[in-house]
Structures are given as C-alpha cells and as structure tokens.
Amino acid sequence: MKNIRLILIAAPLLLAACATPKVAINPRADFTAIKRVAVLSFNGSQGDLAADLMTQSLLEHGADVIERQHLDSVMKEQSLTSSSAFDPATARELGKLLGVDALFVGTVAQSTPQSSYIVTNSKVNLGSGVTQLNNGTVYSEGSVMGMPDSQILSTTANVSLVSRMVDVKTGSILWSASMGYEGFDTTSAMSGITDAFIASLEAIWPGLYKVK
C-alpha cells in the first residue's frame, strides 16, 4: 500500500466519469406501438436489484411499467426464465398474460462492490492524484479516530450492464444497450447505468417524456 497515491476528492468529481451507453436500435422498430412494458430479472449477480433499478428509471421517465412482483408470479406459474423471453411464442404469451407490448431483459456482466481498508504506518501522499486499480478508484475517507498515522482507504464499486427491449408480438429486439459505470456503491453504479439506458430511449420512444 506504500505506493498508493491519492487525493481527497468530492463525491461528484469521483462519479463524473462521463460515460454513455453503447446503443443499437432496430431500424424497423415501431416504438409508437409500445404503451406498456415489463422488466424481467437480469441474469447474473444482483440481477433482481438491476431490474428494480431499471423499473425505477423507467417510471421516473414516465413509462407505464407492470409491477415486478406480479411479473415474477406469472413467470413462476408458467415456469419461464428471463432468457426464454427471446422465443417469439413465449414473448407473445407473456404479452397476453401481462398486458404488455415489450419486455426489458438484461445481464449483469460485472459487479465489483465497494471495499474499504484501514491502512496504518503508511506514507500516503494526499495531493498527488488518483490511482486507478482494477476494482475501482482509490480514495481516502480520512483518518481513524484513536489510531495515529492511519487512513481509511476505499475503492469504488464497478458495474457493467447489458439490456434489451423485446417486442412481445415478434420476439424481435427493438433496442439494445451496454454500459460500465463506477459509483460509491453497487446501487449507485447500477442506477447511473439504468438512468443512462432509459435516457437513450427518450428521443425514439413516445411512451417516455424527456426529463429536463
């Protein structure tokens, strides 16, 4: 830890990695026909959290979203999984059962949680920049009370999500996006991604309103 050089920086600066999602749109998609949607649990670690945050982002942008507990209940009754939603017959059946026009499915490609460490007797230079590690930016949370020559060092959480919007009538992918993001914890990192995902749909999906 002696070679770690960090700086005490404000939260907005740490999270201001101006990343945008990589987006692909089906040129034949008719987004005017999408009135109501459902969000299936994402595959991968913390997939339920990612789906809940995606649902919240959709609602904040004015989308009509079915309640996830009702969705999960129907999925269990029909013995279905998120990956099966790509089958056209399954997508149509779900559309009828749920009364939705499209499904959001996804995958948590990476989820590295925030970590904290107490470092003692180290020569930490506060003022020489920020060192990027594989698992996130290192930053100082200050000294430990009652422990001279100590620091609480933390790393940010890193998350990568992939999501798709599937037409229930055809099983075709209407929209797809992927993005990695860094936040103080997993929830804030995932929330930053889902907000960016839905913002990318504002210009093409009339079911959303543009957030000012």
C-alpha positions in Angstrom: 0.0 0.0 0.0 3.0 2.3 0.3 2.9 3.2 -3.4 -0.7 4.2 -3.4 -1.1 7.9 -4.1 -4.5 9.5 -3.7 -6.3 12.7 -3.2 -9.3 13.6 -1.1 -11.9 14.4 -3.7 -15.5 15.3 -3.6 -18.2 12.8 -4.5 -19.5 14.5 -7.7 -15.9 14.5 -9.1 -15.4 10.8 -8.4 -18.6 9.8 -10.1 -18.2 12.2 -13.0 -16.8 9.6 -15.4 -18.9 10.9 -18.3 -19.7 7.5 -19.8 -22.6 7.0 -22.1 -24.1 3.6 -23.1 -23.4 1.9 -26.4 -26.8 1.7 -28.0 -28.1 -0.3 -31.0 -31.7 0.4 -32.4 -33.7 -1.8 -34.7 -34.4 0.4 -37.8 -37.7 -1.4 -38.3 -38.9 -0.9 -34.8 -42.2 0.9 -34.2 -41.9 2.5 -30.8 -45.2 4.2 -31.1 -46.9 0.8 -30.5 -45.1 0.3 -27.2 -47.5 1.5 -24.5 -46.8 -0.7 -21.5 -43.7 -2.7 -20.6 -42.3 -5.2 -18.1 -38.8 -5.6 -16.7 -37.6 -9.2 -16.2 -34.9 -10.0 -13.6 -31.5 -9.6 -15.1 -29.2 -12.6 -15.4 -26.1 -12.6 -13.2 -25.2 -11.4 -9.7 -27.6 -8.9 -8.2 -29.9 -9.3 -11.2 -33.0 -8.5 -9.1 -31.5 -5.2 -8.0 -30.6 -4.3 -11.6 -34.2 -5.0 -12.7 -35.7 -3.0 -9.8 -33.5 0.0 -10.6 -34.4 -0.3 -14.3 -38.0 -0.3 -13.3 -37.5 2.8 -11.2 -35.6 4.6 -14.0 -38.5 3.8 -16.4 -41.1 5.2 -14.0 -39.1 8.3 -13.5 -39.1 8.9 -17.2 -42.9 8.4 -17.5 -43.1 4.8 -18.7 -46.1 2.6 -17.9 -44.4 -0.4 -16.2 -46.1 -3.5 -14.7 -45.4 -4.3 -11.1 -42.5 -6.7 -10.8 -44.0 -8.9 -8.1 -46.9 -9.7 -10.5 -44.5 -10.4 -13.3 -42.4 -12.7 -11.1 -45.6 -14.6 -10.1 -46.6 -15.1 -13.7 -43.1 -16.2 -14.7 -43.1 -18.8 -11.9 -46.6 -20.1 -12.8 -45.5 -20.5 -16.4 -42.1 -22.0 -15.5 -40.4 -19.3 -17.5 -36.9 -17.7 -17.3 -35.7 -14.3 -18.5 -33.7 -15.9 -21.3 -36.8 -17.7 -22.7 -38.4 -14.3 -23.4 -36.5 -14.2 -26.7 -38.6 -17.1 -28.0 -41.3 -15.5 -30.1 -44.0 -17.8 -28.8 -43.0 -17.2 -25.2 -42.8 -13.5 -25.7 -46.3 -13.4 -27.2 -47.7 -15.5 -24.4 -46.2 -13.2 -21.8 -47.5 -10.2 -23.6 -51.1 -11.6 -23.4 -50.8 -12.7 -19.8 -49.2 -9.4 -18.6 -50.9 -7.0 -21.0 -47.6 -5.5 -22.1 -46.2 -4.6 -25.5 -42.5 -5.1 -24.8 -40.1 -6.7 -22.3 -36.8 -5.5 -20.9 -34.3 -8.2 -20.3 -30.7 -7.9 -19.3 -27.5 -9.3 -17.8 -25.2 -8.0 -15.0 -21.9 -8.5 -16.8 -19.8 -7.2 -13.9 -20.5 -6.3 -10.3 -17.5 -5.4 -8.1 -18.6 -4.0 -4.8 -17.1 -1.0 -3.0 -14.4 -2.0 -0.5 -12.7 -0.2 2.5 -9.4 -0.8 4.2 -7.7 0.7 7.3 -4.1 1.5 6.5 -1.6 2.2 9.3 2.1 3.3 9.3 1.9 4.1 5.6 3.3 7.0 3.7 0.2 8.1 1.8 0.6 11.2 -0.2 -2.7 13.1 -0.2 -2.3 15.5 -3.1 -0.7 13.7 -5.9 -3.6 12.5 -8.0 -5.8 9.3 -8.0 -4.5 5.9 -8.8 -6.9 3.6 -10.7 -7.0 0.0 -9.7 -8.7 -2.9 -11.5 -11.5 -2.8 -9.0 -12.0 0.9 -8.9 -10.7 4.3 -7.9 -8.9 4.5 -4.5 -9.9 7.5 -2.3 -9.4 8.5 1.3 -12.2 8.7 3.8 -9.9 10.3 6.4 -8.1 9.1 9.5 -9.3 6.6 12.0 -10.2 8.1 15.4 -7.7 6.9 18.1 -5.3 5.4 15.6 -2.4 7.8 14.8 -0.9 7.6 11.3 -3.9 5.8 9.9 -6.2 6.2 6.9 -9.5 4.6 5.7 -8.9 3.9 2.1 -11.9 2.8 -0.1 -12.4 1.7 -3.7 -15.4 2.5 -5.8 -17.9 -0.1 -7.0 -17.8 -1.1 -10.7 -20.8 -2.4 -12.6 -21.4 -3.3 -16.2 -25.0 -4.0 -17.5 -26.4 -5.1 -20.8 -30.1 -4.7 -21.6 -32.5 -5.3 -24.4 -36.1 -4.3 -25.2 -38.0 -7.2 -26.8 -41.2 -6.9 -28.9 -43.7 -9.4 -27.4 -45.5 -9.8 -30.8 -42.4 -10.9 -32.8 -39.7 -11.6 -30.2 -37.5 -9.1 -32.1 -35.0 -6.9 -30.3 -36.1 -3.3 -30.6 -33.3 -1.7 -28.6 -30.1 -2.9 -27.0 -27.6 -1.1 -24.8 -24.5 -1.8 -22.7 -22.5 0.3 -20.3 -20.0 0.2 -17.5 -20.1 2.7 -14.6 -18.2 3.5 -11.4 -20.0 4.5 -8.2 -19.5 4.7 -4.5 -21.6 1.6 -4.1 -23.2 -1.1 -6.3 -26.7 0.5 -6.1 -25.5 4.0 -7.2 -23.4 2.5 -10.0 -26.3 0.4 -11.3 -28.7 3.4 -11.0 -26.3 5.5 -13.1 -26.4 2.9 -15.8 -30.2 2.4 -15.9 -30.8 6.1 -15.9 -28.5 6.4 -18.9 -30.2 3.5 -20.6 -33.7 5.0 -20.4 -32.4 8.5 -21.3 -31.1 6.9 -24.6 -34.8 6.0 -25.4 -36.2 9.4 -24.9 -35.8 10.6 -28.4 -37.3 7.5 -30.1 -40.0 6.2 -27.7 -43.1 8.4 -27.3 -44.0 6.4 -24.2 -41.4 8.4 -22.3 -41.2 12.1 -21.5 -37.9 13.9 -21.8 -36.5 14.8 -18.3 -35.3 18.4 -18.2 
